[in-house]
């Protein structure tokens, strides 16, 4: 198993957008890209921390080249727009 950790810092006023999109994006990554799922938490400073499980590093690396369905990609864009990058 291969684990990846992410930190998401959400823009002011975009928390609801992020929280609505995150489970849909996670589901799409599971269905289309081969992840084993992920979990979302908050740290003491309010940032969102997620860990994603993958069967191996190769599957994780190849996933970036795999497109999800149009609906899941739209949710991914909404999630991306809610973040401070």
Secondary structure, DSSP 8 states (H G I E B T S, - for coil): -EEEEEEE-B-TT-HHHHHHHHHHHHHHIIIII-EEEEEEEE-TTS-EEEEEEES-HHHHHHHTT----HHHHHHHHHHHHTB--
